[in-house]
Amino acid sequence: MIDRVKTFGACLAVLVALLVPAAARADDGWVTLFDGKTTTGWVQRGGKAAYTVEDGALVGRTVLGENNSFLCPPKEYADFVLEFEVWVDPKVNSGVQVRSASRPDYKDGVVHGYQIEIDPSERAWSGGIYDEQRRGWLANPKDDPAAQKAFKVGEWNRYRVEAAGDRLRTWVNDVPVADLVDGMTRSGFIGFQVHQAKEAGLAVKWRSIRIKELPRAATGLTPNTLTDAEHSEGWQLLWDGRTTWGWRSAKGKEFPKEGWEIRNGELSVVETGGAESRAGGDIVTDRTFGAFDLKVEFRLTPGANSGIKYYVDTELNKAEGSAIGLEFQLLDDATHPDAKQGRDGNRTIASLYDLMPAPADKKVKPIGEWNEARVVSDGRHVEHWLNGAKVLEYERGSEAFRKLVAISKYKGWPAFGEKPSGPILLQDHGNRVSFRNVKIRELTGR
């Protein structure tokens, strides 16, 4: 009798599992972000749009003269699935921030990060991913008619956002819209946006807001992304793999309009015949660095010449030619004539250009393959590494360093190489050279 009861119970459990809808079983792990009653504990950032709770919905209304406003739950999230429904006045744009931040050291605390677009305009980019106050559009449905038609103007629309590792995906009314791999930001807050507008009282409404946190996914599996270990160690991407954000011309305020190209996650100098800084010219980071650990993957073409410079002084050379700074030389030693110039090989690959040579037996991968350059500096002591092996080291500002400068092509530049900090530079020397996985970790200097 007992066995028959156990058997019946097991069969009943199987039957219930088959009859209960899959969506109901998937509710495990879901947390309601907004209970339809109160936003106690939430934080408003940016502008002063009016947020209220009405009929179980979170409602935001535009206020004339106010900047973009964001109402944010108190917790930060890394990997998750976020679902919500939204209704928006057709005359106002909106969005939901994910993995976002507001820090005093970045544009005086402006909210920045990934925004999931809510776009009732004729453009119809709802579900696209916009990088608020950083790089602009990262993924949009302009070439996907089905995705553009997913959002229904004047109706409640269902959104789903999945963030796992370096991947962000979005759906609108169950239609896939964006699928982005990007390593810029790993975690951050969620924020419900009311966009600045030319008319007051325009409403955005959200309801059925829930989130499910996911186990931490592996990161750094694709180029131009960081692993969790790198994140925890303080590494940052200097180039995001898709835009020019964070870089400018070494001799101007904007990124060069020619001479450089971005394709397939690679930042490349366009071949123009080998002249130094004659096409697009060198590019430098917007930020400056004093003590740092820098890594850059590079790929040379036959006969190519380029360089990675640091402690650059963009004010020194306003004439033709490259900006002035210490240089990790990039060169096809076998065929470029510069390898035999200078002294004792100090213009070969991985050398401190025109000052100190890297060893002749350094491990260089063949032309056309990716090599890794690394520069480690505590502000005074500097090391060059190539493909995981240290190839030289020196002390900036030392007597030995100054003697090398005195017999180099830099002897005419005052206090060459001794600037306390400066931007990182990638050189345009007129040969096709590609870069990726450009990352840096700031160190405590001497």
JONOR-V592707 format. One record per backbone hydrogen bond with DSSP energy under -1.0 kcal/mol. NH is the residue of the N-H (numbers start at 1). CO is the residue of the C=O. If there is no record, write none. Layout:
# JONOR-V592707
NH_CO + NH_CO
This chain:
# JONOR-V592707
5_1 + 6_2 + 7_3 + 8_4 + 9_5 + 10_6 + 11_7 + 12_8 + 13_9 + 14_10 + 15_11 + 16_12 + 17_13 + 18_14 + 19_15 + 20_16 + 25_21 + 26_22 + 27_24 + 28_25 + 30_27 + 31_211 + 33_209 + 34_209 + 42_39 + 43_72 + 45_70 + 47_68 + 50_61 + 52_59 + 54_57 + 57_54 + 58_206 + 59_52 + 60_204 + 61_50 + 62_202 + 66_63 + 69_194 + 70_45 + 71_192 + 72_43 + 77_188 + 80_163 + 81_212 + 82_161 + 83_210 + 84_159 + 85_207 + 86_157 + 87_205 + 89_203 + 92_89 + 94_118 + 96_116 + 97_191 + 98_114 + 100_189 + 101_112 + 106_103 + 109_103 + 109_106 + 112_101 + 113_132 + 115_130 + 116_96 + 117_128 + 118_94 + 127_117 + 128_125 + 129_139 + 130_115 + 131_136 + 132_113 + 132_130 + 134_131 + 136_131 + 138_129 + 139_129 + 144_141 + 148_144 + 149_145 + 150_147 + 155_152 + 157_86 + 159_84 + 160_171 + 161_82 + 162_169 + 163_80 + 164_167 + 167_164 + 168_180 + 169_162 + 170_178 + 171_160 + 172_175 + 173_158 + 175_172 + 177_170 + 180_168 + 182_166 + 188_77 + 189_100 + 191_97 + 192_71 + 193_95 + 194_69 + 201_62 + 204_60 + 205_87 + 206_58 + 207_85 + 210_83 + 211_31 + 212_81 + 214_79 + 231_227 + 232_228 + 233_229 + 234_231 + 235_230 + 236_440 + 238_438 + 239_438 + 247_244 + 248_284 + 249_254 + 250_282 + 252_249 + 261_268 + 263_266 + 266_263 + 267_435 + 268_261 + 269_433 + 270_259 + 272_430 + 273_430 + 274_430 + 277_428 + 283_426 + 284_248 + 285_424 + 286_246 + 289_422 + 292_377 + 293_441 + 294_375 + 295_439 + 296_373 + 297_436 + 298_371 + 299_434 + 304_301 + 306_330 + 308_328 + 309_425 + 310_326 + 312_423 + 313_324 + 316_313 + 326_310 + 328_308 + 329_351 + 330_306 + 332_304 + 333_331 + 336_332 + 339_336 + 340_337 + 341_338 + 346_343 + 348_345 + 350_329 + 351_348 + 352_356 + 353_327 + 353_351 + 354_346 + 355_352 + 356_352 + 362_359 + 368_300 + 369_366 + 371_298 + 373_296 + 374_385 + 375_294 + 376_383 + 377_292 + 378_381 + 382_394 + 383_376 + 384_392 + 385_374 + 386_389 + 387_372 + 389_386 + 391_384 + 392_384 + 394_382 + 396_380 + 398_395 + 402_398 + 403_399 + 404_400 + 405_401 + 406_402 + 408_405 + 411_408 + 413_410 + 416_413 + 418_415 + 422_289 + 425_309 + 426_283 + 427_307 + 434_299 + 435_267 + 436_297 + 439_295 + 440_236 + 441_293 + 443_291 + 446_378
